[in-house]
């Protein structure tokens, strides 16, 4: 008897193809090498920390701050480790799926250039991230305050969201997640303090970062699509527009292009994303070991006369512009400036605030001149002078766009020069911090990369990626992230590159997997509010417990 077989209805969308490129295992030698590098990183970080503490003559009177420090450092480095396999996987997807490099070679190569990117970074992004935080928490980030609770809440919530999206294979953004976490603790802190939501975050900085994160995927999609179309017009070599056949590597010149752009994306990712962890680690170090890390004691004594001269010139120029010499009775310059910086929505600089700024500049100048150099500042004064320098720098930064129109270019330039001088003293990153973050990010690249690589390489487009598509997406990602690093803007490697791949698929009329694109858009939309909610609730919970 025959059986009538009813054919199954075709699915609305076919499953993405699996090319078997990621079916690789790590050898025992690779695992041993990984463990050795991890031990070297921990040992060097410990050595650098102990050396700095001894050089600053810090007395350890309680082990609680040290335990909190070690825990906070491990969590911060854990964030960079997760960032390594969560975000950097995007950099190697194109070279793997075009057979330009074998998977393990590509991952190690990317890890090396992530490492170099961190080591050669400028630090602009690191302290741009710190500027988003509430001022009171930055100035009071000690073991007995809410500062460390804030750091724990931010990092734990960011790691949790990153691990969740990684497990689902979604190319979500670590930068997006961290900024959401910062906004969450800022808003929670403001509400818990009885202040308005607007006072909890530097919204000008948040909007600046938000624009960078919002538009970078659009730039990635459009620019990669246009670059692919331009290549079709300018470069007539048919081999560039063909998908890989079997396991045969591409022609050498195409292979070189793909490896070069992969290298650039990896380096740019390290120089941009690695800085975020460095900024938070420095905040942790200032809070737990202020004598060693509140001020950069390597600033030479020869730099003191320059700071003094710039401060005096700026004060004289401000006096010539009619800035009051004295504050109203009962007002302290530190209180006035703190109130100004915390009032993020204020757009007009009042005379008393300019007077407070002039007084604080004079106070900072007098302190540094009195002690001869930063290294000569007595232990009891270190944290206060650091906070006064940071407060003055933030006040100048916020005032720059709103100074009275009568202020001439010379006065504005002198204020900017003074800010630059004091920032050299308070915004620095020791070598061991850079190295620890670089190794954490580099090693993270070697672990867990397959999930996101498979999404980028197999699940975005319905057809296999061509060489020209890989080059276009990688080149756009490399240049966009590199430009963001120069301007101190946090952008997402994940968003730029995955949207670049989608853009090339659209331009090539290869078709897009609707499910994957929908999930990517959902991750993009939900990451910020989810991270804000997680960090805000965790901050409130930790604050209530401790």
N, C-alpha and C positions, 0 to 999 in steps of 0.2 A: 504494500500500500504506500502510495506516495504521500509525502507530507508537504503541505503548502507552506512555503517559507515566506513570510512577509518581510520584505527588506526594511531595515531600520531607517527611520527618517534621518536625512542628513542634518547634522547640527548647523545652527545658524552661522557658526564660525569654526573653521577647522582648527584643530590643535596646532600650536606652533611646532615647527619641525625641530627635531633633536638631532644634532650632527655628531654627537659622541666625542666632541673635542675635549670635554672636561673630565673624561674618565681616566684620571691620573691619580697616582698615590705618591705620598712622600716616602723617600727612602729613610732608613735608620740614620744614615749620616746627616741628612737634612734636619731630622728631628734633634739630633745631638747638637748640630750647629746652631739651631734655633735656641736651644736651652743655654748654650754657652754665651751667645749674644745677650740673652736676657739677664744672665748672671753678671756679665760685664757691665751692663747698663745699671743694674741695681748697685753694684759695687762702686762704680764711678760716681753715681748720684750720692751715695752715702759718704764717699770720700770728700766730694765737693761740699756737702752740707756740713760735715764735721770741721773741715778746714775753715769755712766761713765763720762758723760759730766760735772757733778758737781765736781767729784773727780779730773778731769783734769783742773778745773778752766777755762773752755772754755767760752768766752764771745760771745753771739749770737748778732751780730751787724746787721744782715739781715736775714729775714725769707725766702728769696729765696733758699739759700743752704739747709735749713731745709725741705722746701717743696720738693725740688729735692731729698733729702735723703729719705723722707717718700715714695715718688713715686717709687724711685729705689728699696727700700726694699720691697715694695708691689709687684713689678714686679718680683724680685728675688724669693720671697717666692711663688709667683704665679707659677713660673717655677717649683719649687719643688712640689707644690700641683698637677700640671698637671702630673709631673713625677710620682707621687704616683699612680694615677689611670691608667696612660698610661703604665708604666713598671711593677709595682708591681702586676698587674693582672696576669702576667705570673706565679708568685709564687704560686697562689692559684688554678690554673686551674686543676692540677693533683689531688689535694685532693678533689676537688669538684666532678670531673668526675669519681672518684673511690669511692665516697660516704664515704670517710674517715672523712670528716667534712661537716656539713651543710654550704651552701654558706655564710650566714651572719657571722657565727662563724669563718669560714676560713678567711674572709676578715678582721674581727676585730683582729683575732690572728696574721695575717700577718702585719697589721698596728702596733700592739704593738712591734713586733720584728724589723720592719723597724725603729721605734722610738729608740729602744735600740741600733740598729746598728749605727745610726747617733751619739748617745750620747757617744758611746765607740770607735768611729773612731779615727784614728791617725792624720789626717790632711795632710798626704803625697799626696793624690790625689788632695786635694783642691789647694795646691800651685803648683802641677805639671801642673794643668790646667792654672794657672796664668802665668807660665813660657812660655806658647805658645803665649802670647800676645806680641805686639810690646813694646820694652823697653820704648820708649818715652811716650807711653800712660800709662804704669804702674807707671812711675816716675812723671807724670803730670796729675794724675787722680783727678783734682779738679773741682769745679763747673764751673770755667770759661774756661776750656779747653775741648779738644776733648775726654778726658778720660771718663766722664759720658755719653757722646753721644755714645761712643763705647759700654759701658755696656748696655745702652738702646737698641741699635741696635742688639746686640747679643741676649739678653734675649727675646725681642719681636719677633724676627724672629724664635728663637727656640720654643717659645710657639706656634706661628702660625703653624709651621710645625707639631709639636706634636699634636695639636688639629685636624689638617686636617687628619693626618693618623689615629688618634683615631676614628674620625667620620666615616672613611671608614672601621674601624675594622682591620687595618693592624698593625701587631706587629713590628713597626719601633722602632728605638733606640733613647732614649733621649741623651745618651752619644755621639752617632754618630752625632746627630743634633747639640749639643752644640759645639763640636769640629769643625764642619763645619762652624758654625756661627763665631767662633773665627778666623778661617782661612780667612773667608770672610772679616771681618773688618781689619785684618792685611794686607791683600793684597790691599784692597781699600785704606787704610791709606798710604801704600807705594806708590801706583800709584798717589794719590792726592798730595803727597809730592815730586813727581818727582824722586823717587828712583826706583830701580828695584824690581821686584816681590819677588826675593829671600831674600831681606832685610826686608820684612814685617813680617816674621814669623820665629820663631826658628824651622827650618825644621828638625833638629835632634830630637827635642822633638815631632814634628808633625809626623815624620816617626815612632818614637817609639810608639806613641799613635795609629797611623794608623795600624801598625802591630798587636797591641793588638785587635783592632776592626775588622781587616780583618780576622785574624786567629781564633778568639774565636768562631765564628759560626762553622767553620770547626772542631775545637776541640770538640765543643758540639755535632755535628752530629756523628763524628767518635767514640768519647769516649763513648757516650751513647749507640751506636749500639754495640760496643765491650763489654761494661759492661753487656748489656742484654744477649748477646751470652755466656758470661762467667757465668752469673747466671744460664743459662739453663744447663751448664755442672756441676756446683758446687752445685746447690740447686735443688733437684729433686721434691720438693713439687709442685704438679700440681696446687694447689690453687693460687699460685703466678702468673701463666701465663694465668689465666682466666679473662675475662671481668666481670665487676659487673653485677649481676642479679637483675633486678628490683631496688628497693631502699635499698637493704640489704647492710649494711656496711661490709667491708672485715674482715677476722680474725684479732684478736687483734694485733698479732705481725706484720702483714702486715700494719695494720692501724698505728701502732706506727712508723714504718719505713717511711711511707709517710708523717705523721705529722712532724717527725723529720727533714726530708729533706726540707719540706716546710718552717719550722722554719729557717733552715740554709740559704735557698735562700733569705728569707725575711731579715734576719739579715745582710747577705752579701750585699744585694742590698742597704740597708740603709747605711752601712759603706762605700760603694763605691760611689753610686750615690749622696747621701746626701752631700758629701764633695764638689761636684762641685758648688752647690749653696753657700756653706759656703765661698769658696774662692772668689767668685764674691761679696758677701756681704762685706767681709773684704776690698776688693778693693774700694767699694763704701764708706765705713766708713772712710777709710784713706783719701779719696779725699774730703769728706765733713767735717769731724771732726778730723783733723790730730793730735791735741793735745791729744785727748783721745785714738786714735787707731793707730797712726803711729808707736809708740814704746810700747812694753809691759812694763808698769811701775810697774808691779808686780815682775819683775826680781829683786832679792834682791841685796843689796849693797855688800854682801859677794861674789857675783859672779864676781865682777869687777876685783879683783886681778887675777883670773884665765884667763879672757879674755886678760888682759894686758900681762900676762906671756906667753900665747900661741902666741900672736902677736909678741912679742919680739923674741921668739925662732924661729918662722917662718922666720922673717926678717933676723936673723943671719944666718940661714941655707941657705936662698936664696943668701945672700951676699957671703957665702962660696962657693956657686955653680957658682959664677961669674956674678950674676945679677948686672947690672949697678946701681950705687947709685944715679945718676942724669939723668933727662930727657933732651932731646935736648932743646936748648934755645927757649922760646916761647910756649912750650907745657905744658899743665896742666894735671896732672894725671887723673882727672875726665874726661876730653875731650878724652884722649887717650883710657881709658877703655870703655867709651861710644861708641866710634867708633869701638872698637874691638867687643863688645857685639852685636852691631847692624849689623855688617858684619857677618851674620850667616854662610856664605859659607867659611869663612877663616879656614884653617886647620893647619896653622903654627903660633906658638906664637913667636913674635919678641922680641928682647931684650928690646926695649923701652916699650913694653906692660908689661913685667915682672917688669920693673922698676916702671911703673905706678901703678901696683898692690901693690908692696912693699910700695910705697909712700901712697897709699890710706889706706892700713892696718895700717900704722903708724899714719895717720891722725885720723882714727876711734879710734885707741887705745888712742891717746892723748886726744881726745874729751871726751871719757868715763872716762878716768883717771882724767881729769881736773874737771869734774862735780861730781865725786865720785860714781855715779850710773846712770842708765838710767832715774830714776825718777827725778834726779837733773838737767837734760838737760833743759836749758831755753826754753820757748815757741817759741821764734824766731828761734831757732836752730833745733827744733824737726823734722820738715819735711826734712830739708837738711841732717841731720844725718841719718834718716831713708833711704833716697834715696841713700846716700853714702854706707850704709850697704848693701842695696839690690843690688846696682851696683857691689860692691866688691864680694858679694856672687855669683851673676850670672857669673862674670868674672872667678872666681875660678872653678865654675861648668863646664863652657865651656872649660877652659884650662886643666882640669884634664886629658883628653884623649890625649892632644897634647903638654904636657910639654916636654922640652928637655930630651932626653934619659939619660943625665948625672945626672938629678935630682934623688937623692936616695930615698928610701922608707920613711926615716925619714922626709925629707922635704915635700914630698907629704902628709904624715900623718898629719903633722903640719898645712898645708894649709887646709886640710879637717876638722881638729879640729877647726880651726879659723872660717871656714864657718859655722860649726855647732853652734858655740857660738853666732855668730851674727844672725843666723836664728832664734834662740830662742827668740831674741829680736824683730824681724820684722815679723815672721811668726807664729802668735798665733791666737787662736779663743776663744773669751769670751764664758762663759757658756750660756749666754742668746741667743747668735747667734746659738749655737748648738741646744738649746732647741726649738727655733723658727723654725728652719729648720726641726728638728725631728717631731714636731707637724704638720707642713705643709705637710711633706711627709706622715706621718701616717694618717692624715685626708684625704689626697688625695686618699689613698688606699681605703677609704670607699665610694668613689664617682665615678661613671662612669666606674666601673670595668667590667661590663658585656660584652661589645663589644669585647674587646681583649680576655677575658676568653673564650667566645664562639668560637672565631677563633682557639685558641690553643686547646680547648677541643673537638671541633666537626669538624673543617674544614681542619685540616692538614692530618689526616689519614682517610682511607675509612672504617675502622673498629673501634669499640669502644676501648678505651685505657685500657690495662690490668694493673694489679697492678705492675708487674715487669717493664713495660714500664714507669709508673709514677715514680717509685723509681729510675730507671736508669737515666732518664732525670733530675730529681730534684737533685740527688747526684752529677752528673757531673756539673750542674749549680752552686751548692753550693760550690764545691771545686775550680772551675775555678775562680769564682768571689772573693772568699776568698783569693786565691793566688794572684790575680791581686791587691787586696787591700794592701797586704803585700809589693808588689813591686812598689806600687804607680802608677799602670797602670789603665787607664779608660777603662773598658770593658762594654759590653751591656748585661744586664740581659735578655732583650728581645731576642736578637740574640742567646745567649747561650742556653736558655731554649727552645725556639721554634724550633731551629735546633736540639736540643737534642730529642725532641718529634718526629721530622721528622726522625731522625736517628733510633730511636727505631721502628718506623713504617716500615722503610725500612728493618731493620734487622729481624723483625717479619713477613715480607712479607704480611703486612696488606694492602699495597697499599697507595699511596699518592694522594691527590686531586691536580691535575695539576694546576688548576686555583689559588688555595690558594698559592701553592709553587711559582708559577710565580709571583704573587703579592708580596709575601714576598721578593723574589729576586729583584724585581723592587724597592721596598721600600729600600732595603739594598743598591742597586747601586745608586739610585737617591738621597738618603737623604743627603749625603755629598755635592754634587754639588748644590742641591737645597738650602740647608741651607747657603752655601757660597754665592750664588747669592742673596738670600733674605737679608742677613745681610750686604753684601757689598753695595747693592743698598740703603738699609735703612740708613746705616751709611753716605753714600754720601748725601742722601736727608736731613737727620737731620743736617748734617754739613753745608749744603747749606742754610737751613732755619735759623739756630741759629748761 
